[in-house]
Amino acid sequence: MSDQYEDEDDIILSELPTDELVEQMQDDLYDGLAEEVAEGTQILLDRGWEATRVLEEALVAGMTVVGVDFRDGVLFVPEVLMAANAMKAGMALLQPLLARSAAAGGGATIVLGTVKGDLHDIGKNLVGMMLKGANFEIVDLGTNVAPEAFAEAVNEHGADVVGISALLTTTMVGMKAAVEAVRAADPKAKILVGGAPVTDEFAAEIGADGFAKDAATAATVAQELLA
């Protein structure tokens, strides 16, 4: 991703201006460089950045590019796993700060899953990280989740919100069945949908309560649904 990648050893992260550091961190995340991502995360914190800002502007922004390139066939599973591991290295530093500072979620429980027939989870995982950082309790059902599995999870965990994700246009049509199953299980649970092909209009059409266009806005929308 970065033209500087070959000269990685010559880059001293602590000497970079903040805007260049953020760009370099995104490149390092894309390239799966866990130690560099962790170092950059700490530098931004030391420069006075809030943990939520580091998460959104450096880590989530970088991982969003990874997700797009994976969707478009530029990256493959091994590279994505390396990028995810690099993001975890940064999250290890941010999570304690996020847990202490964020009370917006109030401990509400959110069930997350990718709709039946869809095996993509990068976007869902990013949403989970953002929600966890906002002090929500996360129950991650994974991918290829059947409508009845969403319904069962709502009952089992007393979920306040159900987040349903889809990356493919061929699987997003299955969201309606998932929404209906959740409604039947618990009419009070709020339903949040998202994913590359999903729109606000489609969310309303299938009866969802809210739509998040990206991971960065998911926590805000979830908070609004519970307000």
N, C-alpha and C positions, 0 to 999 in steps of 0.2 A: 504493500500500500504506500509506504513512504519511500521517497527517493533517498532518504538518509539511512535506510535500513542497513546498507553495506557498511556504513560508518558508525554503526550503533555504539561500538566501543569508545568512539571519540566524543560521544555526546555526554556532557555532564548535566544531568537533569536540574540540579540545584542552581545552575548558572543561567538557565533559560528564563526569559521573561514569562510571566504567568500565561499569557495567551499562547505562546509557543509551547509551553510545557503541556497545556491541555491538549493541543494538537498532537504533540509527541506521545502523550499517554494514549490517545485514541489509536495512533499508529501501532504503539507497542501492544495494546490490547488486541488489535487486529492480527498482529503477528504472534500472539500467544506468549508474550514475554512477561511472565508473572512477577518476577523480582522487580522489573522496571516499573510495572503498574503499581505495585505496592509502594515503591520508593516515591513515585510521583504523587500518589495519594497522600502520603505523609507530608510531603513538601507543601502541597496545597493546604492541608490542615494547619501546618506550621505558619503559613502565610495568612491565616485568619479566615479561610473559607469554612463555611458551615458544612457539616457532613452531607446534608441533603443536596447542597450545590455541587459538591464533588461527585456525588452519585449521579445526578442528573446530567451535568454538563460534560463530565469526563467519561465516566464509566458507561452510563446508559446510552449516551450519544455515540460512543465508540461501538458498543454492542449492537446498536440499531443498524449500523453499516454492515456489521457481520451478518445480521439477520437478512438484510436485503440481498447481499451477495450470495448467501446460502440459497435463498429463494430463487435467485437468477442463475444458479449453477456455476458461479464464479468460485465459491468455496465449497468444500465437501466436509463430511462429518468429522474427520480427524482435525481439520483446521478449526472448525467450530468448537470442538471440545477443548482445544488448546486455548482459544479465546475465552471460553467460559471459565477455564481454570485460572486464567489471568485475572478475570473479573473477580473471582472468588478471593484472590489474594488481596485485592483492594477492599472488597467487602469485609474481610476479616478485621480490617482497621476501622471501617466505618460503622459496622453493626453495633458495637457497644455504645457509640455516640448517638446513633439513631434511636436505639432503644431507650436511652436515658432522656433524650430531648423531645421525642415525638409522643404526644398524647392525643393527637387528633383522632386516631382510630378508636380510642377508648377501649381497646381490647375486643372489639367486634370480630366475629368469626366470618371469614370469607372462604368459600369453597371454589377452587379453580380447576379448570380442566379444558383440554382441547377436544372438540366435538368428535363424535364417532366417525371413523374413516380417515381422520387426519392425524398424522404422526409428528407434526411439527410442534415444537415446544419452546423455541427461543423467545418468542414474544410473550408467551405465557410466563415463562420463568422470569423475564424482566419485570413483568407486572407484579409477580409475586415478591420480588425483591423490593420494589417500590412500596407495595402495600405493607410489607413487613417493616420497612423503615418508618412507615407512618403508624406503627403500633397496632396493626391488625394481626389477628391470629389467622394463619394460613393453613388450609387443608388442601394439599395439591393432589388431585386425582390422576395427574399425568396426561397421557394422550389417548386418543381413540376411545373416549369415554361415552358410553351409551346413555341415552336419556334416563333410563331407570337408575343408573349408577349416580347421576347427579341428584335424583330424587332421594335415593337412599342416604346419600351423604348429608343432604339437608336435614333429614330427620335424625340421623345419628349424631350429628355435631351441633344441631340447633343453629345452623348457619343464618347470619343476618343478610349476607349477600352471596350470590352465586355468580362467578365470572366464567363466561363461556367464550372460548377462543376458536378461531378458524383461520387458516392461511389460504386454503384453496376455495375457489368458487364452487367446486363440485361438492365440497363438504359443508359449506356455510348454509346450504339449504336444510341441513339436518339440525340447525340451531332451533328452528321452530318447534320441533319435537322435544328438544331438551327443555325449552322454555315452558312448554305445556306440561311436561312431567314435573318440573319444579313447582309450577303453579298448583298442580293437583296435590303435591306433597305438602306444601306450605304456602298458602296465598300471601302471607305477610313477608316472605323473603324477597329481597330486591334482586333483580337480575341485571347484570352488567355484561355487555357483549363487546367484542373487538376482534381485530385481525385485519390483515391487509385488504381483503375484498369487502369488508363490512363497512356500511355507511350508517349515518344517523337515521336516514330514511328507512333503511332495511331493519334497523333495530326497532323502530316504532312499528313497522309493518308486522313483525313477528311477536310483538307484545312485550319486548324487553323494557326495563325501566330506564336504562341508561346506556350510553355508548362512549367508549374511550378510544380516541384515534391513535393513541400511542401509550407506551408505558409511563411516560412522564406525567400524563394527565389522569391515569387510572385511579390513583389514590385520591385525587381531588374530586373526581366524579363519585367515587365510592362514599366519600365523606358527605357529599351533597345528597346522595340517595338516603343516607341515614339521618340527615339533619331534620 
